[in-house]
Amino acid sequence: MIEEVDMMDQMNDFLYQLKRHMQYTSELRDAYEKLPVEQKEIVKNASPRKESPEDLSKHAYQWHDNLFKVVDK
């Protein structure tokens, strides 16, 4: 029983960190949106996957939503 509680605490910690990640990616996306087009291209091209912060934000929110569906079952 203690192991199960430990695992849930670890999952809750992960979910908390994921929520923080979502917040940070949203802030990053907001800052990105304020850049001129040329600077947006520089930022996007510097990304390992050539993704914008908007893409990162979408991934974070989808990850969060998918994980909550599984955990809440």
VENQUI-V395150 format. One record per residue. N is the residue number from 0. PHI is phi in degrees with one decimal (NA if undefined). Layout:
((N | PHI) (N | PHI))
This chain:
((0 | NA) (1 | -63.6) (2 | -60.7) (3 | -63.8) (4 | -63.8) (5 | -58.6) (6 | -64.6) (7 | -68.1) (8 | -61.9) (9 | -66.0) (10 | -66.2) (11 | -61.7) (12 | -64.0) (13 | -61.9) (14 | -61.6) (15 | -62.5) (16 | -66.2) (17 | -64.8) (18 | -63.1) (19 | -63.2) (20 | -60.6) (21 | -60.6) (22 | -63.7) (23 | -66.4) (24 | -67.8) (25 | -66.7) (26 | -65.0) (27 | -63.3) (28 | -60.5) (29 | -61.7) (30 | -65.6) (31 | -61.8) (32 | -62.5) (33 | -83.3) (34 | -75.7) (35 | -66.1) (36 | -53.7) (37 | -61.6) (38 | -71.3) (39 | -60.7) (40 | -64.6) (41 | -61.2) (42 | -62.4) (43 | -63.5) (44 | -69.3) (45 | -80.7) (46 | -68.8) (47 | -55.8) (48 | -108.0) (49 | 58.8) (50 | -104.7) (51 | -86.7) (52 | -58.5) (53 | -63.3) (54 | -63.5) (55 | -60.2) (56 | -63.7) (57 | -62.0) (58 | -61.8) (59 | -62.1) (60 | -66.9) (61 | -67.2) (62 | -58.6) (63 | -57.8) (64 | -62.5) (65 | -63.6) (66 | -65.9) (67 | -64.1) (68 | -61.4) (69 | -73.9) (70 | -70.6) (71 | -77.0) (72 | -70.0))
